[in-house]
Amino acid sequence: MSSIPFNCVSTVGTEMQYIQRAFANLHICGDGLFTKRCHTLLETEVGTLKALLTTSCTHALEMAALLLNIKPGDEVIVPSFTFVSTVNAFVLRGAKPVFIDIRPDTLNLEENSLEALISPATKAILCVHYAGVGCEMDTILRVASRHGIPVIEDNAHGLFGRYRGKPLGSFGCLATQSFHETKNFSCGEGGAILINDPELIDRAEILREKGTNRSRFFRGQVDKYTWVDLGSSYLPSDILAAILFAQLEVRETIQAKRQLLWNRYFEGLMNWSSENDVILPTIPAHCEQTYHIFYLLFPTLELRQAMIQHLKQRNILSVFHYVPLHLSQMGLGFGGWPGQCPVTEEVSNRLLRLPLYSGLSDADQDRILEAIYEFDFLGTKPAFRTVSAVAS
């Protein structure tokens, strides 16, 4: 029996053609033709003032910390339920993370707990749109505005998602994107920083160009360029941008396929989940998700682990997700403690992610669904039903 991976890189067919064009242009370093095309597409579709590709979402977050002048002693409020890069970028500048819990429905930052965590040292609020479902940005922005604190969106999961009709990535003064191979749109390794505050645009270009005003030189705004600020080399090769543009160009096709797969899981598991006290993803009516993740929340850690092993025995790879950052070695060192973020701790122990990638076939998805129905859950083995039968 063939293996079903958790993730598989999917190509759209034009990647090699665009790579060859990048070579033909004799410009394969940063900010070539395809980089500029990606910038324009992101600016147009997200409605951001400026988009800049980076070598990773981690580097985009590091740029955000630099742009906000994060210093030792500053505090940043961040969900404990996130990838370590969301925190590391600010810790590298000397900041202390203040961990906030998540909502039990969308697994996003618990906006009603936000204000109580703000102190005079708070210099940024980081919201993560988990699984491409928007955080409650109305409340978050209202609280942030009241205290004069900038908001950064970690939008690694959420490109082309919307909250109350507005694109994710367009709410905070800054937002970051990921184009890692596990994301809906990928160039292997890559990211972007989206800039919604006009006062940050010029400096963002300088930081990205190793602290020089090289971009202004190429626009003819200065007669030579020099070192003017902090910075690093955050530009990806135009070869990577060529791969990314090929995928962004057919974004609607990729998203439509992922939507079909996500809905197929949801419909196929709706009855099974209610019968077995398993929770399926919650998508509020005012959020348009990106179909990035399909997860199951089991009643206990033991059942989650048993299902992972059950699927593995059938050559199906399923995985858990984030381990609470406040309970990690580093998190404890920053003052985290057991019980600080109880929902995060519960969710982390119970969440299982199913394979979801645009190349997943109907036959393989049927295998996954059938295997789930075969799981001896609390002594019951419901018969497998195809999605068409469930939907009818």
Contacts in CASP RR format, 6 or more apart in sequence:
PFRMAT RR
TARGET T0000
AUTHOR 0000-0000-0000
METHOD contacts of the structure
MODEL  1
MSSIPFNCVSTVGTEMQYIQRAFANLHICGDGLFTKRCHTLLETEVGTLK
ALLTTSCTHALEMAALLLNIKPGDEVIVPSFTFVSTVNAFVLRGAKPVFI
DIRPDTLNLEENSLEALISPATKAILCVHYAGVGCEMDTILRVASRHGIP
VIEDNAHGLFGRYRGKPLGSFGCLATQSFHETKNFSCGEGGAILINDPEL
IDRAEILREKGTNRSRFFRGQVDKYTWVDLGSSYLPSDILAAILFAQLEV
RETIQAKRQLLWNRYFEGLMNWSSENDVILPTIPAHCEQTYHIFYLLFPT
LELRQAMIQHLKQRNILSVFHYVPLHLSQMGLGFGGWPGQCPVTEEVSNR
LLRLPLYSGLSDADQDRILEAIYEFDFLGTKPAFRTVSAVAS
1 314 0 8 1.000
1 315 0 8 1.000
2 315 0 8 1.000
3 315 0 8 1.000
3 316 0 8 1.000
3 317 0 8 1.000
4 315 0 8 1.000
4 316 0 8 1.000
4 317 0 8 1.000
4 355 0 8 1.000
4 360 0 8 1.000
4 364 0 8 1.000
4 367 0 8 1.000
4 368 0 8 1.000
5 317 0 8 1.000
5 355 0 8 1.000
6 317 0 8 1.000
6 318 0 8 1.000
6 319 0 8 1.000
6 353 0 8 1.000
6 355 0 8 1.000
7 181 0 8 1.000
7 182 0 8 1.000
7 355 0 8 1.000
7 356 0 8 1.000
7 357 0 8 1.000
8 357 0 8 1.000
8 359 0 8 1.000
8 360 0 8 1.000
9 181 0 8 1.000
9 186 0 8 1.000
9 188 0 8 1.000
9 357 0 8 1.000
10 254 0 8 1.000
10 357 0 8 1.000
10 358 0 8 1.000
10 359 0 8 1.000
11 246 0 8 1.000
12 246 0 8 1.000
12 247 0 8 1.000
12 249 0 8 1.000
12 250 0 8 1.000
12 253 0 8 1.000
12 254 0 8 1.000
13 246 0 8 1.000
14 246 0 8 1.000
14 249 0 8 1.000
15 242 0 8 1.000
15 243 0 8 1.000
15 246 0 8 1.000
15 247 0 8 1.000
17 246 0 8 1.000
18 34 0 8 1.000
18 242 0 8 1.000
18 243 0 8 1.000
18 245 0 8 1.000
18 246 0 8 1.000
19 239 0 8 1.000
19 242 0 8 1.000
19 243 0 8 1.000
21 33 0 8 1.000
21 34 0 8 1.000
21 242 0 8 1.000
22 28 0 8 1.000
22 32 0 8 1.000
22 33 0 8 1.000
22 34 0 8 1.000
22 238 0 8 1.000
22 239 0 8 1.000
22 241 0 8 1.000
22 242 0 8 1.000
23 239 0 8 1.000
25 32 0 8 1.000
25 33 0 8 1.000
25 238 0 8 1.000
27 33 0 8 1.000
27 238 0 8 1.000
28 237 0 8 1.000
28 238 0 8 1.000
28 239 0 8 1.000
29 235 0 8 1.000
29 237 0 8 1.000
29 238 0 8 1.000
30 235 0 8 1.000
30 236 0 8 1.000
30 237 0 8 1.000
30 238 0 8 1.000
30 241 0 8 1.000
31 235 0 8 1.000
31 238 0 8 1.000
32 238 0 8 1.000
32 241 0 8 1.000
33 238 0 8 1.000
34 238 0 8 1.000
34 241 0 8 1.000
34 242 0 8 1.000
34 244 0 8 1.000
34 245 0 8 1.000
35 53 0 8 1.000
35 235 0 8 1.000
35 236 0 8 1.000
35 238 0 8 1.000
35 241 0 8 1.000
37 241 0 8 1.000
37 245 0 8 1.000
38 51 0 8 1.000
38 53 0 8 1.000
38 192 0 8 1.000
38 241 0 8 1.000
38 244 0 8 1.000
38 245 0 8 1.000
38 248 0 8 1.000
39 50 0 8 1.000
39 51 0 8 1.000
39 52 0 8 1.000
39 53 0 8 1.000
41 245 0 8 1.000
41 248 0 8 1.000
41 249 0 8 1.000
42 48 0 8 1.000
42 51 0 8 1.000
42 177 0 8 1.000
42 192 0 8 1.000
42 194 0 8 1.000
42 248 0 8 1.000
43 49 0 8 1.000
43 50 0 8 1.000
43 51 0 8 1.000
45 160 0 8 1.000
45 167 0 8 1.000
45 251 0 8 1.000
46 159 0 8 1.000
46 160 0 8 1.000
46 167 0 8 1.000
46 168 0 8 1.000
46 169 0 8 1.000
46 170 0 8 1.000
46 175 0 8 1.000
46 194 0 8 1.000
47 167 0 8 1.000
47 170 0 8 1.000
48 169 0 8 1.000
48 170 0 8 1.000
48 175 0 8 1.000
48 194 0 8 1.000
48 195 0 8 1.000
48 196 0 8 1.000
49 195 0 8 1.000
49 196 0 8 1.000
49 197 0 8 1.000
49 198 0 8 1.000
49 201 0 8 1.000
50 194 0 8 1.000
50 195 0 8 1.000
50 201 0 8 1.000
50 204 0 8 1.000
51 192 0 8 1.000
51 193 0 8 1.000
51 194 0 8 1.000
51 195 0 8 1.000
52 192 0 8 1.000
52 193 0 8 1.000
52 195 0 8 1.000
52 204 0 8 1.000
52 205 0 8 1.000
52 208 0 8 1.000
52 234 0 8 1.000
53 190 0 8 1.000
53 191 0 8 1.000
53 192 0 8 1.000
53 235 0 8 1.000
53 236 0 8 1.000
53 241 0 8 1.000
53 244 0 8 1.000
54 60 0 8 1.000
54 63 0 8 1.000
54 190 0 8 1.000
54 191 0 8 1.000
54 192 0 8 1.000
54 193 0 8 1.000
54 208 0 8 1.000
54 234 0 8 1.000
54 235 0 8 1.000
54 236 0 8 1.000
55 189 0 8 1.000
55 190 0 8 1.000
55 191 0 8 1.000
55 233 0 8 1.000
55 234 0 8 1.000
55 235 0 8 1.000
55 236 0 8 1.000
56 85 0 8 1.000
56 178 0 8 1.000
56 180 0 8 1.000
56 189 0 8 1.000
56 190 0 8 1.000
56 191 0 8 1.000
57 85 0 8 1.000
57 154 0 8 1.000
57 156 0 8 1.000
57 176 0 8 1.000
57 177 0 8 1.000
57 178 0 8 1.000
57 179 0 8 1.000
57 180 0 8 1.000
57 190 0 8 1.000
57 191 0 8 1.000
57 192 0 8 1.000
58 85 0 8 1.000
58 88 0 8 1.000
58 89 0 8 1.000
59 191 0 8 1.000
59 232 0 8 1.000
59 234 0 8 1.000
60 176 0 8 1.000
60 177 0 8 1.000
60 191 0 8 1.000
60 192 0 8 1.000
60 193 0 8 1.000
60 234 0 8 1.000
61 85 0 8 1.000
61 86 0 8 1.000
61 88 0 8 1.000
61 89 0 8 1.000
61 90 0 8 1.000
61 152 0 8 1.000
61 154 0 8 1.000
61 176 0 8 1.000
62 89 0 8 1.000
62 92 0 8 1.000
62 232 0 8 1.000
62 234 0 8 1.000
63 193 0 8 1.000
63 204 0 8 1.000
63 207 0 8 1.000
63 208 0 8 1.000
63 234 0 8 1.000
64 89 0 8 1.000
64 152 0 8 1.000
64 174 0 8 1.000
64 176 0 8 1.000
64 193 0 8 1.000
65 89 0 8 1.000
65 90 0 8 1.000
65 92 0 8 1.000
65 93 0 8 1.000
65 95 0 8 1.000
65 124 0 8 1.000
66 93 0 8 1.000
66 207 0 8 1.000
66 230 0 8 1.000
66 231 0 8 1.000
67 174 0 8 1.000
67 200 0 8 1.000
67 203 0 8 1.000
67 204 0 8 1.000
67 207 0 8 1.000
68 123 0 8 1.000
68 124 0 8 1.000
68 150 0 8 1.000
68 152 0 8 1.000
68 174 0 8 1.000
70 76 0 8 1.000
70 90 0 8 1.000
70 93 0 8 1.000
70 94 0 8 1.000
70 95 0 8 1.000
70 123 0 8 1.000
70 124 0 8 1.000
71 93 0 8 1.000
71 94 0 8 1.000
71 95 0 8 1.000
72 93 0 8 1.000
72 94 0 8 1.000
72 95 0 8 1.000
73 94 0 8 1.000
73 95 0 8 1.000
73 96 0 8 1.000
73 121 0 8 1.000
74 90 0 8 1.000
74 93 0 8 1.000
74 94 0 8 1.000
74 95 0 8 1.000
74 96 0 8 1.000
74 121 0 8 1.000
74 122 0 8 1.000
74 123 0 8 1.000
74 124 0 8 1.000
75 95 0 8 1.000
75 96 0 8 1.000
75 97 0 8 1.000
75 98 0 8 1.000
75 119 0 8 1.000
75 121 0 8 1.000
75 122 0 8 1.000
75 123 0 8 1.000
76 87 0 8 1.000
76 90 0 8 1.000
76 95 0 8 1.000
76 96 0 8 1.000
76 97 0 8 1.000
76 98 0 8 1.000
76 122 0 8 1.000
76 123 0 8 1.000
76 124 0 8 1.000
76 125 0 8 1.000
76 126 0 8 1.000
77 98 0 8 1.000
77 100 0 8 1.000
77 114 0 8 1.000
77 117 0 8 1.000
77 118 0 8 1.000
77 122 0 8 1.000
77 124 0 8 1.000
77 125 0 8 1.000
77 126 0 8 1.000
78 86 0 8 1.000
78 87 0 8 1.000
78 90 0 8 1.000
78 97 0 8 1.000
78 98 0 8 1.000
78 99 0 8 1.000
78 100 0 8 1.000
78 126 0 8 1.000
78 128 0 8 1.000
78 325 0 8 1.000
79 86 0 8 1.000
79 99 0 8 1.000
79 100 0 8 1.000
79 101 0 8 1.000
79 102 0 8 1.000
79 108 0 8 1.000
79 109 0 8 1.000
79 126 0 8 1.000
79 127 0 8 1.000
79 128 0 8 1.000
79 344 0 8 1.000
80 99 0 8 1.000
80 100 0 8 1.000
80 101 0 8 1.000
80 102 0 8 1.000
80 324 0 8 1.000
80 325 0 8 1.000
80 326 0 8 1.000
80 327 0 8 1.000
80 340 0 8 1.000
80 341 0 8 1.000
80 344 0 8 1.000
81 102 0 8 1.000
81 107 0 8 1.000
81 128 0 8 1.000
81 130 0 8 1.000
81 322 0 8 1.000
81 324 0 8 1.000
81 325 0 8 1.000
81 341 0 8 1.000
81 344 0 8 1.000
81 347 0 8 1.000
81 348 0 8 1.000
82 126 0 8 1.000
82 128 0 8 1.000
82 130 0 8 1.000
82 154 0 8 1.000
82 322 0 8 1.000
82 325 0 8 1.000
83 156 0 8 1.000
83 322 0 8 1.000
84 325 0 8 1.000
84 328 0 8 1.000
86 126 0 8 1.000
86 128 0 8 1.000
86 154 0 8 1.000
87 97 0 8 1.000
87 325 0 8 1.000
90 97 0 8 1.000
90 124 0 8 1.000
90 126 0 8 1.000
91 97 0 8 1.000
91 330 0 8 1.000
91 334 0 8 1.000
95 123 0 8 1.000
95 124 0 8 1.000
96 121 0 8 1.000
96 334 0 8 1.000
97 325 0 8 1.000
97 331 0 8 1.000
97 334 0 8 1.000
98 117 0 8 1.000
98 119 0 8 1.000
98 122 0 8 1.000
99 325 0 8 1.000
99 326 0 8 1.000
99 331 0 8 1.000
99 336 0 8 1.000
99 340 0 8 1.000
99 341 0 8 1.000
100 109 0 8 1.000
100 110 0 8 1.000
100 113 0 8 1.000
100 114 0 8 1.000
100 117 0 8 1.000
100 341 0 8 1.000
101 110 0 8 1.000
101 113 0 8 1.000
101 340 0 8 1.000
101 341 0 8 1.000
101 342 0 8 1.000
101 343 0 8 1.000
101 344 0 8 1.000
102 108 0 8 1.000
102 109 0 8 1.000
102 110 0 8 1.000
102 130 0 8 1.000
102 341 0 8 1.000
102 343 0 8 1.000
102 344 0 8 1.000
102 347 0 8 1.000
103 109 0 8 1.000
103 110 0 8 1.000
103 111 0 8 1.000
103 343 0 8 1.000
104 343 0 8 1.000
104 346 0 8 1.000
104 347 0 8 1.000
105 282 0 8 1.000
105 284 0 8 1.000
106 130 0 8 1.000
106 133 0 8 1.000
106 134 0 8 1.000
106 135 0 8 1.000
106 282 0 8 1.000
106 283 0 8 1.000
106 284 0 8 1.000
106 287 0 8 1.000
107 130 0 8 1.000
107 131 0 8 1.000
107 347 0 8 1.000
108 127 0 8 1.000
108 128 0 8 1.000
108 129 0 8 1.000
108 130 0 8 1.000
108 133 0 8 1.000
108 134 0 8 1.000
108 135 0 8 1.000
108 136 0 8 1.000
109 127 0 8 1.000
109 128 0 8 1.000
109 135 0 8 1.000
109 136 0 8 1.000
109 140 0 8 1.000
110 343 0 8 1.000
111 135 0 8 1.000
111 136 0 8 1.000
111 139 0 8 1.000
111 140 0 8 1.000
111 143 0 8 1.000
112 139 0 8 1.000
114 125 0 8 1.000
114 139 0 8 1.000
114 140 0 8 1.000
114 143 0 8 1.000
115 143 0 8 1.000
115 146 0 8 1.000
115 147 0 8 1.000
118 143 0 8 1.000
118 147 0 8 1.000
118 149 0 8 1.000
122 147 0 8 1.000
122 149 0 8 1.000
123 149 0 8 1.000
123 150 0 8 1.000
124 149 0 8 1.000
124 150 0 8 1.000
124 151 0 8 1.000
124 152 0 8 1.000
125 140 0 8 1.000
125 143 0 8 1.000
125 144 0 8 1.000
125 149 0 8 1.000
125 150 0 8 1.000
125 151 0 8 1.000
125 152 0 8 1.000
126 151 0 8 1.000
126 152 0 8 1.000
126 154 0 8 1.000
127 135 0 8 1.000
127 137 0 8 1.000
127 140 0 8 1.000
127 151 0 8 1.000
127 152 0 8 1.000
127 153 0 8 1.000
127 154 0 8 1.000
128 135 0 8 1.000
128 154 0 8 1.000
128 156 0 8 1.000
128 157 0 8 1.000
129 135 0 8 1.000
129 153 0 8 1.000
129 154 0 8 1.000
129 155 0 8 1.000
129 157 0 8 1.000
129 158 0 8 1.000
129 161 0 8 1.000
129 168 0 8 1.000
130 157 0 8 1.000
130 293 0 8 1.000
131 157 0 8 1.000
131 281 0 8 1.000
131 289 0 8 1.000
131 290 0 8 1.000
131 292 0 8 1.000
131 293 0 8 1.000
131 295 0 8 1.000
132 155 0 8 1.000
132 157 0 8 1.000
132 158 0 8 1.000
132 161 0 8 1.000
132 168 0 8 1.000
132 289 0 8 1.000
132 290 0 8 1.000
132 292 0 8 1.000
132 293 0 8 1.000
133 281 0 8 1.000
133 282 0 8 1.000
133 283 0 8 1.000
133 284 0 8 1.000
133 287 0 8 1.000
133 289 0 8 1.000
134 158 0 8 1.000
134 161 0 8 1.000
134 163 0 8 1.000
134 168 0 8 1.000
134 287 0 8 1.000
134 289 0 8 1.000
135 153 0 8 1.000
135 163 0 8 1.000
137 163 0 8 1.000
137 164 0 8 1.000
137 171 0 8 1.000
138 164 0 8 1.000
140 151 0 8 1.000
141 151 0 8 1.000
141 171 0 8 1.000
141 172 0 8 1.000
144 150 0 8 1.000
144 151 0 8 1.000
150 172 0 8 1.000
150 173 0 8 1.000
150 174 0 8 1.000
150 197 0 8 1.000
151 171 0 8 1.000
151 172 0 8 1.000
151 173 0 8 1.000
152 172 0 8 1.000
152 173 0 8 1.000
152 174 0 8 1.000
152 175 0 8 1.000
152 176 0 8 1.000
153 168 0 8 1.000
153 169 0 8 1.000
153 171 0 8 1.000
153 172 0 8 1.000
153 174 0 8 1.000
153 175 0 8 1.000
153 176 0 8 1.000
153 194 0 8 1.000
154 175 0 8 1.000
154 176 0 8 1.000
155 168 0 8 1.000
155 169 0 8 1.000
155 175 0 8 1.000
155 176 0 8 1.000
155 177 0 8 1.000
155 194 0 8 1.000
156 176 0 8 1.000
156 177 0 8 1.000
156 178 0 8 1.000
156 180 0 8 1.000
156 183 0 8 1.000
157 178 0 8 1.000
157 183 0 8 1.000
157 290 0 8 1.000
157 292 0 8 1.000
157 293 0 8 1.000
158 168 0 8 1.000
158 169 0 8 1.000
158 290 0 8 1.000
158 292 0 8 1.000
159 168 0 8 1.000
159 177 0 8 1.000
159 183 0 8 1.000
159 184 0 8 1.000
159 185 0 8 1.000
159 290 0 8 1.000
160 167 0 8 1.000
160 168 0 8 1.000
160 251 0 8 1.000
160 255 0 8 1.000
160 290 0 8 1.000
161 167 0 8 1.000
161 168 0 8 1.000
161 287 0 8 1.000
161 288 0 8 1.000
161 289 0 8 1.000
161 290 0 8 1.000
162 168 0 8 1.000
162 287 0 8 1.000
162 288 0 8 1.000
163 171 0 8 1.000
163 286 0 8 1.000
163 287 0 8 1.000
163 288 0 8 1.000
164 286 0 8 1.000
165 286 0 8 1.000
165 288 0 8 1.000
168 175 0 8 1.000
169 175 0 8 1.000
169 194 0 8 1.000
169 196 0 8 1.000
170 194 0 8 1.000
170 196 0 8 1.000
171 196 0 8 1.000
172 196 0 8 1.000
173 195 0 8 1.000
173 196 0 8 1.000
173 197 0 8 1.000
173 200 0 8 1.000
174 193 0 8 1.000
174 194 0 8 1.000
174 195 0 8 1.000
174 196 0 8 1.000
174 197 0 8 1.000
174 200 0 8 1.000
175 193 0 8 1.000
175 194 0 8 1.000
175 196 0 8 1.000
176 191 0 8 1.000
176 192 0 8 1.000
176 193 0 8 1.000
176 194 0 8 1.000
177 191 0 8 1.000
177 192 0 8 1.000
177 193 0 8 1.000
177 194 0 8 1.000
178 190 0 8 1.000
178 191 0 8 1.000
179 185 0 8 1.000
179 186 0 8 1.000
179 187 0 8 1.000
179 188 0 8 1.000
179 189 0 8 1.000
179 190 0 8 1.000
179 191 0 8 1.000
179 192 0 8 1.000
179 244 0 8 1.000
180 186 0 8 1.000
180 188 0 8 1.000
180 189 0 8 1.000
180 190 0 8 1.000
180 191 0 8 1.000
181 188 0 8 1.000
181 189 0 8 1.000
183 292 0 8 1.000
184 254 0 8 1.000
184 255 0 8 1.000
184 258 0 8 1.000
184 290 0 8 1.000
184 291 0 8 1.000
184 292 0 8 1.000
184 358 0 8 1.000
185 244 0 8 1.000
185 247 0 8 1.000
185 248 0 8 1.000
185 251 0 8 1.000
185 254 0 8 1.000
186 243 0 8 1.000
186 244 0 8 1.000
186 247 0 8 1.000
187 236 0 8 1.000
187 240 0 8 1.000
187 241 0 8 1.000
187 243 0 8 1.000
187 244 0 8 1.000
187 247 0 8 1.000
188 240 0 8 1.000
188 243 0 8 1.000
189 236 0 8 1.000
189 240 0 8 1.000
190 236 0 8 1.000
190 240 0 8 1.000
190 244 0 8 1.000
191 236 0 8 1.000
193 204 0 8 1.000
193 208 0 8 1.000
195 201 0 8 1.000
195 204 0 8 1.000
202 216 0 8 1.000
203 229 0 8 1.000
205 213 0 8 1.000
205 215 0 8 1.000
205 216 0 8 1.000
206 212 0 8 1.000
206 213 0 8 1.000
206 215 0 8 1.000
206 228 0 8 1.000
206 229 0 8 1.000
206 231 0 8 1.000
207 229 0 8 1.000
207 230 0 8 1.000
207 231 0 8 1.000
207 232 0 8 1.000
207 234 0 8 1.000
208 231 0 8 1.000
208 234 0 8 1.000
208 235 0 8 1.000
209 215 0 8 1.000
209 231 0 8 1.000
209 235 0 8 1.000
210 227 0 8 1.000
210 231 0 8 1.000
210 232 0 8 1.000
210 233 0 8 1.000
211 227 0 8 1.000
211 228 0 8 1.000
211 229 0 8 1.000
211 230 0 8 1.000
211 231 0 8 1.000
211 232 0 8 1.000
212 225 0 8 1.000
212 226 0 8 1.000
212 227 0 8 1.000
212 228 0 8 1.000
213 222 0 8 1.000
213 225 0 8 1.000
213 226 0 8 1.000
213 228 0 8 1.000
214 225 0 8 1.000
216 222 0 8 1.000
216 225 0 8 1.000
217 223 0 8 1.000
217 224 0 8 1.000
217 225 0 8 1.000
247 254 0 8 1.000
254 358 0 8 1.000
255 290 0 8 1.000
255 291 0 8 1.000
257 358 0 8 1.000
257 359 0 8 1.000
258 290 0 8 1.000
258 291 0 8 1.000
258 292 0 8 1.000
258 356 0 8 1.000
258 358 0 8 1.000
259 291 0 8 1.000
261 291 0 8 1.000
261 294 0 8 1.000
261 356 0 8 1.000
261 358 0 8 1.000
261 360 0 8 1.000
261 365 0 8 1.000
262 291 0 8 1.000
262 294 0 8 1.000
262 356 0 8 1.000
264 362 0 8 1.000
264 365 0 8 1.000
264 387 0 8 1.000
265 294 0 8 1.000
265 354 0 8 1.000
265 356 0 8 1.000
265 365 0 8 1.000
265 369 0 8 1.000
266 280 0 8 1.000
266 281 0 8 1.000
266 294 0 8 1.000
267 387 0 8 1.000
267 390 0 8 1.000
267 391 0 8 1.000
268 369 0 8 1.000
268 385 0 8 1.000
268 387 0 8 1.000
268 390 0 8 1.000
269 278 0 8 1.000
269 280 0 8 1.000
269 296 0 8 1.000
269 369 0 8 1.000
269 372 0 8 1.000
270 280 0 8 1.000
270 390 0 8 1.000
271 382 0 8 1.000
271 385 0 8 1.000
271 390 0 8 1.000
272 278 0 8 1.000
272 372 0 8 1.000
272 373 0 8 1.000
272 382 0 8 1.000
273 279 0 8 1.000
273 280 0 8 1.000
273 296 0 8 1.000
275 380 0 8 1.000
275 382 0 8 1.000
276 377 0 8 1.000
276 378 0 8 1.000
276 380 0 8 1.000
277 299 0 8 1.000
278 296 0 8 1.000
278 297 0 8 1.000
278 298 0 8 1.000
278 299 0 8 1.000
279 296 0 8 1.000
279 297 0 8 1.000
280 296 0 8 1.000
280 297 0 8 1.000
281 293 0 8 1.000
281 294 0 8 1.000
281 295 0 8 1.000
283 289 0 8 1.000
291 356 0 8 1.000
292 356 0 8 1.000
293 321 0 8 1.000
293 353 0 8 1.000
293 356 0 8 1.000
294 353 0 8 1.000
294 354 0 8 1.000
294 356 0 8 1.000
295 321 0 8 1.000
295 351 0 8 1.000
295 352 0 8 1.000
295 353 0 8 1.000
295 354 0 8 1.000
296 307 0 8 1.000
296 351 0 8 1.000
296 352 0 8 1.000
296 354 0 8 1.000
297 347 0 8 1.000
297 350 0 8 1.000
297 351 0 8 1.000
297 352 0 8 1.000
298 304 0 8 1.000
298 307 0 8 1.000
298 350 0 8 1.000
298 351 0 8 1.000
298 352 0 8 1.000
299 350 0 8 1.000
300 349 0 8 1.000
300 350 0 8 1.000
301 349 0 8 1.000
301 350 0 8 1.000
303 377 0 8 1.000
304 320 0 8 1.000
304 349 0 8 1.000
304 350 0 8 1.000
304 351 0 8 1.000
304 352 0 8 1.000
306 375 0 8 1.000
307 318 0 8 1.000
307 352 0 8 1.000
307 372 0 8 1.000
307 375 0 8 1.000
308 318 0 8 1.000
308 319 0 8 1.000
308 320 0 8 1.000
308 352 0 8 1.000
310 371 0 8 1.000
310 374 0 8 1.000
310 375 0 8 1.000
311 317 0 8 1.000
311 318 0 8 1.000
311 368 0 8 1.000
311 371 0 8 1.000
311 372 0 8 1.000
312 318 0 8 1.000
314 367 0 8 1.000
314 371 0 8 1.000
316 355 0 8 1.000
316 367 0 8 1.000
316 368 0 8 1.000
316 371 0 8 1.000
317 355 0 8 1.000
318 352 0 8 1.000
318 353 0 8 1.000
318 354 0 8 1.000
318 355 0 8 1.000
319 352 0 8 1.000
319 353 0 8 1.000
320 348 0 8 1.000
320 351 0 8 1.000
320 352 0 8 1.000
320 353 0 8 1.000
321 348 0 8 1.000
321 351 0 8 1.000
321 353 0 8 1.000
322 348 0 8 1.000
323 348 0 8 1.000
324 341 0 8 1.000
324 344 0 8 1.000
324 345 0 8 1.000
324 348 0 8 1.000
325 331 0 8 1.000
326 332 0 8 1.000
326 334 0 8 1.000
326 335 0 8 1.000
326 336 0 8 1.000
326 337 0 8 1.000
326 340 0 8 1.000
326 341 0 8 1.000
326 344 0 8 1.000
327 336 0 8 1.000
327 338 0 8 1.000
327 345 0 8 1.000
338 345 0 8 1.000
339 345 0 8 1.000
354 368 0 8 1.000
355 364 0 8 1.000
355 368 0 8 1.000
366 386 0 8 1.000
366 387 0 8 1.000
369 384 0 8 1.000
369 387 0 8 1.000
370 384 0 8 1.000
373 381 0 8 1.000
373 382 0 8 1.000
373 383 0 8 1.000
373 384 0 8 1.000
373 385 0 8 1.000
374 381 0 8 1.000
374 384 0 8 1.000
375 381 0 8 1.000
END
